[in-house]
Amino acid sequence: MNRAPFPRRVIVIGTGLIGTSAALVLRRHGAEVWLSDRDAAAASLAADLGAGEVLDAGGPPPSGPADLAVIAVPPVAVAAALAAAQKAGLARYYTDVASVKARPLAAARALGCDLARYVPGHPLAGRERSGPAAARADLFHGRPWALCPAAETTPRAVACVTSLVTACGAEPVTAAADEHDRWVALVSHAPHVVASAMAARLASAPDGALALAGQGLRDVTRIAAGDTALWTQILLANAAGVSEVLALVADDLRQAAAALADAEAAAGAPAAPGAAPPAGGAEPGQPGRADEKAGPRLAALLDAGGAGVARIPGKHAGPATRYAIVQVVIPDQPGELARLFQAAGEAGVNIEDFGIEHSPGLPSGVAELAVKPAAAGPLAAALSARGWPAYAAPPPSGP
């Protein structure tokens, strides 16, 4: 079996969120890391954060080529960056982290890059913030990291990059480049457009409406705050896959809108003189037969959505898990969350996920702790005994 040692000497080209986060992890593992970026200020900031040493332009480190070069630039710049890095002899092996794979790989082949030593990659991790200041050493922990080697790529190159992935705490997933792009169009790229479309409706919304915004709206729109320039490049580079998914989503939304419009029109239509009362005894302007038609159409979409959510993998890419929610009323003051988490730990309960809903105008909020169903009752009792109003809700029903 071809095995490559962990890359102890690494060059990171591009010191944004992903590149700097990878560099921070490598430094934790004792690797020597050099940083390169066309934006000297970004490279300097990453270095000041402890991500490595800024590499002098024009060639490899003074001690010779690195074991691995990680190219962390936008999709349209990957091929040119790879060609330049290989021409300068920066490293033995190369990988990238762009979220689109087929077009950069084709461009690299057209430029004559050495694909035997190149492993296209994509960590499926990120934040709504960008730049080195947003970097985190735990960004990739438990996340999938796609590897899309070309036919020419050597096993030793794949082994080297795989060792980087596992060191970052990520789960390597191998896929063909075009297959990868179809998959991420569905699970990453189209969702960003959908979130942005919903968030765009808020730009001119009345302040009174926004005052009612809850966690659901924040969940739906959170990723819309991403870097516009980067996401424009990503979407254009994966145009075919994203457009196909968006067309299907748009069709579902059109059908839902039509069902609601039909129900509203029928409910508000005045009765003709001498006409019999609507089916079910409803008066004009009240729900009736229109709802009997629209309801199943809407329910079918909502049920399909629930079935889709149930298929999203759980932590560490494991099977989807249904958790129970323990709701805890906590004062909005320093130290309360720390006390809450400590109490859960002392009760021997692992918090699988966490959210908080603030109460408008009130000095308190509701923390929602997702735990395994068997732990919900004991945790609620333990927290109540410590003075927090706590309520255990069962896990959601469904497939």
NUMI-408634 format. One line per field, with one value per residue (C-alpha): residue in one letter; x, y negated, z negated. Coordinates in nm, 4 decimals. Layout:
# NUMI-408634
residu <- (A; ...)
x <- (X; ...)
y <- (Y; ...)
z <- (Z; ...)
//
This chain:
# NUMI-408634
residu <- (M; N; R; A; P; F; P; R; R; V; I; V; I; G; T; G; L; I; G; T; S; A; A; L; V; L; R; R; H; G; A; E; V; W; L; S; D; R; D; A; A; A; A; S; L; A; A; D; L; G; A; G; E; V; L; D; A; G; G; P; P; P; S; G; P; A; D; L; A; V; I; A; V; P; P; V; A; V; A; A; A; L; A; A; A; Q; K; A; G; L; A; R; Y; Y; T; D; V; A; S; V; K; A; R; P; L; A; A; A; R; A; L; G; C; D; L; A; R; Y; V; P; G; H; P; L; A; G; R; E; R; S; G; P; A; A; A; R; A; D; L; F; H; G; R; P; W; A; L; C; P; A; A; E; T; T; P; R; A; V; A; C; V; T; S; L; V; T; A; C; G; A; E; P; V; T; A; A; A; D; E; H; D; R; W; V; A; L; V; S; H; A; P; H; V; V; A; S; A; M; A; A; R; L; A; S; A; P; D; G; A; L; A; L; A; G; Q; G; L; R; D; V; T; R; I; A; A; G; D; T; A; L; W; T; Q; I; L; L; A; N; A; A; G; V; S; E; V; L; A; L; V; A; D; D; L; R; Q; A; A; A; A; L; A; D; A; E; A; A; A; G; A; P; A; A; P; G; A; A; P; P; A; G; G; A; E; P; G; Q; P; G; R; A; D; E; K; A; G; P; R; L; A; A; L; L; D; A; G; G; A; G; V; A; R; I; P; G; K; H; A; G; P; A; T; R; Y; A; I; V; Q; V; V; I; P; D; Q; P; G; E; L; A; R; L; F; Q; A; A; G; E; A; G; V; N; I; E; D; F; G; I; E; H; S; P; G; L; P; S; G; V; A; E; L; A; V; K; P; A; A; A; G; P; L; A; A; A; L; S; A; R; G; W; P; A; Y; A; A; P; P; P; S; G; P)
x <- (0.0000; 0.1304; 0.1732; 0.3000; 0.4209; 0.2342; 0.3425; 0.5755; 0.6559; 0.3583; 0.3002; -0.0460; -0.1223; -0.4139; -0.4656; -0.8422; -1.0731; -0.9976; -0.6265; -0.5534; -0.7676; -0.5746; -0.2468; -0.3494; -0.4266; -0.0950; 0.0921; -0.0810; 0.0554; 0.4070; 0.4364; 0.6414; 0.4033; 0.4797; 0.2110; 0.1690; -0.0969; -0.1207; -0.2651; 0.0404; -0.1751; -0.3792; -0.0645; 0.0821; -0.2362; -0.2419; 0.1213; 0.0445; -0.2337; 0.0236; -0.0583; 0.2993; 0.5732; 0.5233; 0.7022; 0.9249; 0.7885; 0.9439; 1.0377; 1.0229; 1.1331; 1.5082; 1.5370; 1.3887; 1.0512; 0.7777; 0.6050; 0.2684; 0.1256; -0.2354; -0.3886; -0.6646; -0.7851; -1.1213; -1.2161; -1.1262; -0.7740; -0.6879; -0.5391; -0.3148; -0.1981; -0.1201; 0.0729; 0.2773; 0.3478; 0.4622; 0.6778; 0.8470; 0.8932; 0.7244; 0.6324; 0.6273; 0.2482; -0.0350; -0.4006; -0.6640; -0.9733; -1.2054; -1.5715; -1.5939; -1.3761; -1.4517; -1.3699; -1.0474; -0.9278; -0.9996; -0.8218; -0.5208; -0.5004; -0.5220; -0.2335; -0.0170; -0.0027; 0.1456; -0.1760; 0.0109; 0.1091; -0.2176; -0.5224; -0.8252; -0.9959; -1.2840; -1.3464; -1.7198; -1.6757; -1.7050; -1.8522; -2.0575; -1.7434; -1.4337; -1.0669; -0.7857; -0.9396; -1.2325; -1.0066; -1.0473; -0.8308; -1.1424; -1.3223; -1.2942; -1.3548; -1.6097; -1.6791; -1.6571; -1.3549; -1.3974; -1.0975; -1.1340; -0.8124; -0.7709; -0.6902; -0.3244; -0.2987; -0.0601; -0.1621; 0.1185; -0.0172; -0.3615; -0.2113; -0.0262; -0.3361; -0.5469; -0.3071; -0.3666; -0.7438; -0.7387; -0.5014; -0.7611; -1.0191; -1.2200; -1.3666; -1.2169; -1.4740; -1.3562; -1.5618; -1.5161; -1.4911; -1.8156; -1.9994; -1.8730; -2.0024; -2.3513; -2.3570; -2.2448; -2.4910; -2.7628; -2.6212; -2.4269; -2.4485; -2.8233; -2.9036; -2.6910; -2.8965; -3.2235; -3.1089; -3.0060; -3.3402; -3.5258; -3.2911; -3.3364; -3.7068; -3.5947; -3.4019; -3.7162; -3.9235; -4.0922; -3.9059; -4.2097; -4.1945; -3.8239; -3.8870; -4.0796; -3.7910; -3.7107; -3.4520; -3.6231; -3.5585; -3.1997; -3.1462; -3.2859; -3.0881; -2.7613; -2.5492; -2.6719; -2.4129; -2.1263; -1.8699; -2.0576; -1.7595; -1.6491; -1.9988; -2.0585; -1.7493; -1.8557; -2.2046; -2.0804; -1.8225; -2.0957; -2.3707; -2.5226; -2.5690; -2.6954; -2.9404; -3.0916; -3.1518; -3.2848; -3.5317; -3.6724; -3.6942; -3.8583; -4.1165; -4.2030; -4.2368; -4.4521; -4.6862; -4.7084; -4.7766; -5.0455; -5.2170; -5.2253; -5.3451; -5.6252; -5.7303; -5.7321; -5.9275; -6.1909; -6.2247; -6.2704; -6.5075; -6.8628; -7.1408; -7.3636; -7.7239; -7.9318; -7.6284; -7.6151; -7.3774; -7.0215; -6.9398; -6.8867; -7.1139; -6.8463; -6.9559; -6.7949; -6.4563; -6.4103; -6.2091; -6.3971; -6.3559; -6.0618; -5.8668; -5.9583; -5.7780; -5.4877; -5.4201; -5.3039; -5.0856; -4.9114; -4.8921; -4.7238; -4.4438; -4.4067; -4.3961; -4.1342; -3.9315; -3.9496; -3.8395; -3.5451; -3.4373; -3.4495; -3.1896; -2.9297; -2.6430; -2.5795; -2.2533; -1.9317; -2.1287; -2.3049; -2.6708; -2.9306; -3.0313; -3.3497; -3.2755; -3.5001; -3.4957; -3.4589; -3.5750; -3.4217; -3.5143; -3.1918; -3.1240; -2.9532; -2.6446; -2.2738; -2.1792; -2.5203; -2.4385; -2.1138; -2.3018; -2.5640; -2.3085; -2.1194; -2.4398; -2.5156; -2.1664; -2.2012; -2.5295; -2.3375; -2.5289; -2.3631; -2.5156; -2.5385; -2.6475; -2.7462; -2.9533; -3.0930; -3.4117; -3.4099; -3.7304; -3.7995; -3.8061; -3.7302; -3.4030; -3.4062; -3.3969; -3.4694; -3.1730; -3.2575; -3.0314; -3.0457; -2.9715; -3.0333; -3.3978; -3.3142; -3.1177; -3.3851; -3.5848; -3.2849; -3.1234; -3.4418; -3.4732; -3.1080; -3.1304; -3.4601; -3.2996; -3.0348; -3.2895; -3.3421; -3.6954; -3.6350; -3.8748; -3.8088; -3.9784; -3.9852; -3.7911; -3.9901; -4.2044; -4.1705; -3.9724)
y <- (0.0000; -0.3450; -0.5523; -0.9074; -1.0590; -1.3462; -1.6676; -1.8374; -2.1276; -2.2979; -2.6097; -2.7663; -2.9841; -3.2118; -3.3212; -3.3582; -3.1700; -2.8196; -2.8589; -3.0190; -2.7648; -2.4790; -2.6494; -2.6839; -2.3110; -2.2200; -2.4390; -2.2594; -1.9342; -2.0753; -2.1352; -2.4174; -2.6407; -2.9182; -3.1604; -3.3258; -3.5724; -3.8491; -4.0575; -4.1158; -4.2457; -3.9242; -3.7110; -3.9254; -3.9007; -3.5214; -3.5087; -3.7267; -3.4826; -3.2039; -3.0382; -3.0348; -3.2456; -3.4677; -3.3198; -3.5418; -3.5747; -3.3908; -3.0462; -2.7696; -2.8051; -2.8452; -2.4780; -2.3556; -2.2425; -2.1748; -1.8399; -1.9885; -2.3106; -2.3943; -2.6288; -2.8229; -3.0607; -3.1070; -2.8468; -3.0635; -3.1185; -2.7574; -2.6429; -2.9470; -2.9269; -2.5562; -2.6146; -2.8931; -2.6907; -2.3862; -2.5984; -2.7472; -2.3999; -2.4933; -2.1418; -1.7682; -1.7458; -1.9918; -2.0244; -2.2958; -2.3744; -2.5355; -2.4379; -2.3556; -2.0857; -2.0019; -2.3385; -2.4026; -2.0499; -2.0939; -2.4298; -2.2806; -2.0050; -2.2652; -2.4609; -2.1493; -2.1124; -1.7931; -1.6213; -1.3195; -1.5280; -1.7224; -1.6173; -1.8453; -1.8875; -2.0637; -2.0867; -2.1309; -2.3756; -2.7484; -3.0455; -3.3463; -3.5526; -3.5511; -3.6448; -3.5298; -3.6948; -3.4513; -3.1435; -2.8670; -2.5643; -2.3513; -2.4650; -2.1267; -1.9005; -1.6339; -1.7821; -1.6018; -1.6859; -1.5794; -1.4499; -1.4279; -1.2848; -1.2797; -0.9629; -1.0698; -1.1369; -0.9005; -0.7055; -0.8683; -1.2139; -1.1044; -0.9560; -1.2793; -1.4937; -1.2419; -1.2734; -1.6495; -1.5943; -1.3557; -1.5842; -1.8582; -1.6292; -1.6001; -1.2933; -1.2244; -1.1462; -1.0426; -1.1413; -1.2191; -1.5925; -1.6194; -1.4031; -1.6275; -1.9370; -1.7884; -1.6963; -2.0351; -2.2126; -2.0392; -2.0551; -2.3833; -2.6116; -2.6176; -2.6543; -2.9699; -3.1210; -3.0217; -3.1805; -3.4958; -3.5159; -3.4976; -3.7465; -3.9863; -4.0141; -4.1655; -4.4553; -4.6683; -4.5047; -4.7299; -4.7655; -4.6318; -4.3070; -4.2632; -4.3189; -3.9915; -3.7952; -3.4748; -3.2014; -3.0373; -3.3390; -3.3601; -2.9923; -3.0277; -3.3409; -3.3016; -3.1851; -3.4732; -3.6913; -3.5240; -3.6977; -3.8170; -3.8210; -3.4695; -3.3249; -3.4814; -3.3002; -2.9714; -2.9847; -3.0702; -2.7913; -2.5378; -2.6974; -2.3825; -2.1956; -2.4944; -2.6038; -2.2551; -2.2472; -2.6030; -2.5251; -2.2364; -2.4473; -2.7308; -2.4886; -2.3727; -2.7338; -2.8253; -2.5366; -2.6379; -2.9998; -2.8924; -2.6720; -2.9559; -3.2059; -2.9715; -2.9192; -3.2919; -3.3734; -3.1087; -3.2006; -3.5678; -3.5322; -3.6562; -3.4024; -3.4377; -3.5471; -3.2447; -3.0130; -2.7253; -2.7577; -2.6376; -2.2733; -2.2085; -2.4951; -2.7628; -3.1183; -3.3338; -3.4544; -3.1446; -2.8265; -2.5699; -2.3568; -2.5669; -2.4637; -2.1023; -2.1267; -2.3499; -2.1786; -1.8451; -2.0227; -2.2196; -1.9239; -1.7144; -1.9721; -2.0084; -1.6311; -1.6010; -1.8684; -1.6783; -1.3599; -1.5448; -1.6919; -1.3441; -1.2273; -1.4918; -1.3077; -1.3644; -1.4507; -1.3205; -1.2308; -0.9534; -0.8533; -1.1240; -1.1384; -1.2748; -1.4580; -1.5723; -1.9416; -2.0707; -2.4323; -2.6386; -2.9945; -3.1817; -3.5423; -3.7560; -3.8263; -3.7315; -3.3815; -3.2151; -3.0021; -2.8860; -2.7849; -2.6073; -2.4027; -2.3195; -2.1974; -1.9768; -1.8299; -1.7622; -1.5852; -1.3584; -1.4761; -1.5601; -1.8574; -1.7514; -2.0919; -2.4304; -2.7344; -3.0345; -3.2320; -3.5814; -3.7230; -4.0685; -4.3351; -4.0911; -4.0386; -3.6641; -3.4066; -3.0416; -2.8118; -2.5008; -2.2065; -1.9126; -1.5869; -1.2175; -1.1390; -0.9279; -1.2175; -1.4857; -1.4104; -1.3730; -1.6890; -1.8949; -1.7679; -1.8432; -2.1957; -2.2651; -2.1568; -2.4226; -2.6978; -2.7118; -2.6646; -2.3690; -2.1713; -1.8514; -1.8141; -1.4830; -1.4441; -1.5461; -1.2776; -1.1758; -0.9423)
z <- (0.0000; 0.0876; -0.2245; -0.2448; -0.5715; -0.7301; -0.5526; -0.7969; -0.5668; -0.4025; -0.1948; -0.2112; 0.0909; -0.0003; -0.3594; -0.3744; -0.6109; -0.4771; -0.4108; -0.7471; -0.9325; -0.7697; -0.8561; -1.2212; -1.2398; -1.0785; -1.3243; -1.6112; -1.4703; -1.4678; -1.0944; -0.9469; -0.7527; -0.5068; -0.3957; -0.0581; 0.0543; 0.3127; 0.0294; -0.1905; -0.4754; -0.4835; -0.4920; -0.7705; -0.9749; -0.9352; -1.0470; -1.3497; -1.4397; -1.4563; -1.1239; -0.9972; -0.8429; -0.5403; -0.2377; -0.0330; 0.3200; 0.6101; 0.4841; 0.2252; -0.1373; -0.1941; -0.2965; 0.0323; 0.1651; -0.0898; -0.1252; -0.0273; 0.1118; 0.0226; 0.2796; 0.1058; 0.3755; 0.5555; 0.8193; 1.1196; 0.9861; 0.8939; 1.2256; 1.2671; 0.9051; 0.9445; 1.2664; 1.1072; 0.7932; 0.9897; 1.2188; 0.9097; 0.7590; 0.4341; 0.3189; 0.3929; 0.3881; 0.4348; 0.3395; 0.3447; 0.1376; 0.3940; 0.3732; 0.7470; 0.8967; 1.2626; 1.4216; 1.2244; 1.3024; 1.6722; 1.6711; 1.4936; 1.7554; 2.0339; 1.8776; 1.8737; 1.4955; 1.3509; 1.2421; 1.1048; 0.8016; 0.7686; 0.5638; 0.6082; 0.2714; 0.1016; -0.2736; -0.3302; -0.6125; -0.6381; -0.8150; -0.7159; -0.7832; -0.5645; -0.5862; -0.8166; -1.1237; -1.0996; -1.0870; -1.3433; -1.4066; -1.4679; -1.1513; -0.9796; -1.2777; -1.1926; -0.8500; -0.5145; -0.2981; 0.0639; 0.2578; 0.6360; 0.7806; 1.1564; 1.3479; 1.3487; 0.9740; 0.7930; 0.4827; 0.2836; 0.3644; 0.2458; -0.0707; -0.1489; -0.1122; -0.3034; -0.5964; -0.5907; -0.5926; -0.8872; -1.0799; -1.0409; -1.2015; -0.8802; -0.7103; -0.3640; -0.0933; 0.2536; 0.5590; 0.9258; 0.9961; 1.1946; 0.9400; 0.6607; 0.8385; 0.8785; 0.5114; 0.3780; 0.6084; 0.4065; 0.0533; 0.0586; 0.3605; 0.4305; 0.0567; 0.0534; 0.3349; 0.1668; -0.1602; 0.0250; 0.2049; -0.1266; -0.2917; 0.0010; -0.0922; -0.4243; -0.2730; -0.2355; -0.5107; -0.7697; -1.0971; -1.2786; -1.0855; -1.1550; -1.5255; -1.5205; -1.3663; -1.5508; -1.5331; -1.2356; -1.0145; -1.1365; -1.0584; -0.7058; -0.6172; -0.8098; -0.5156; -0.2981; -0.4723; -0.2840; -0.0637; 0.2465; 0.4830; 0.3855; 0.4060; 0.7460; 0.8737; 0.7121; 0.8623; 1.2098; 1.1940; 1.1084; 1.3156; 1.4655; 1.1393; 0.9436; 1.2117; 1.2226; 0.8454; 0.8369; 1.1151; 0.9113; 0.5947; 0.7890; 0.9262; 0.5728; 0.4587; 0.7580; 0.6804; 0.3144; 0.4088; 0.6573; 0.3982; 0.1457; 0.4053; 0.5132; 0.1508; 0.0810; 0.3959; 0.3254; -0.0424; 0.0339; 0.3303; 0.2591; 0.3012; 0.6069; 0.5336; 0.4388; 0.4349; 0.1915; -0.1063; -0.0439; -0.1154; -0.4829; -0.5822; -0.5555; -0.4898; -0.2197; -0.3414; -0.5590; -0.4906; -0.2873; 0.0213; 0.1422; -0.1656; -0.1057; 0.2284; 0.1253; -0.2055; -0.0633; 0.1940; -0.0773; -0.3133; -0.0453; -0.0119; -0.3893; -0.4335; -0.1601; -0.3378; -0.6646; -0.4914; -0.3395; -0.6730; -0.8270; -0.5734; -0.6619; -0.8341; -1.2016; -1.3718; -1.2160; -0.9016; -1.0929; -1.0637; -1.1181; -1.4839; -1.6354; -1.9565; -2.2361; -2.3249; -2.6787; -2.6965; -2.9745; -3.0708; -3.1464; -3.2493; -2.9858; -3.1921; -3.1887; -3.2944; -3.2675; -2.9632; -3.1217; -3.4369; -3.2287; -3.0324; -3.3502; -3.5151; -3.2135; -3.2347; -3.6053; -3.5299; -3.2910; -2.9830; -2.6525; -2.4699; -2.1055; -1.9729; -2.1096; -2.0209; -2.2025; -2.1494; -2.2956; -2.4418; -2.2880; -2.5566; -2.8380; -3.0288; -2.9615; -2.6858; -2.6206; -2.5676; -2.3662; -2.4442; -2.2020; -2.3837; -2.3363; -2.4199; -2.7259; -2.8763; -2.8372; -3.1525; -3.3843; -3.2464; -3.2906; -3.6475; -3.7257; -3.5855; -3.7647; -4.0905; -4.0341; -3.9885; -3.6123; -3.4786; -3.2456; -3.0280; -2.8348; -2.4963; -2.3069; -1.9806; -1.6730; -1.5150; -1.1528; -0.9308)
//
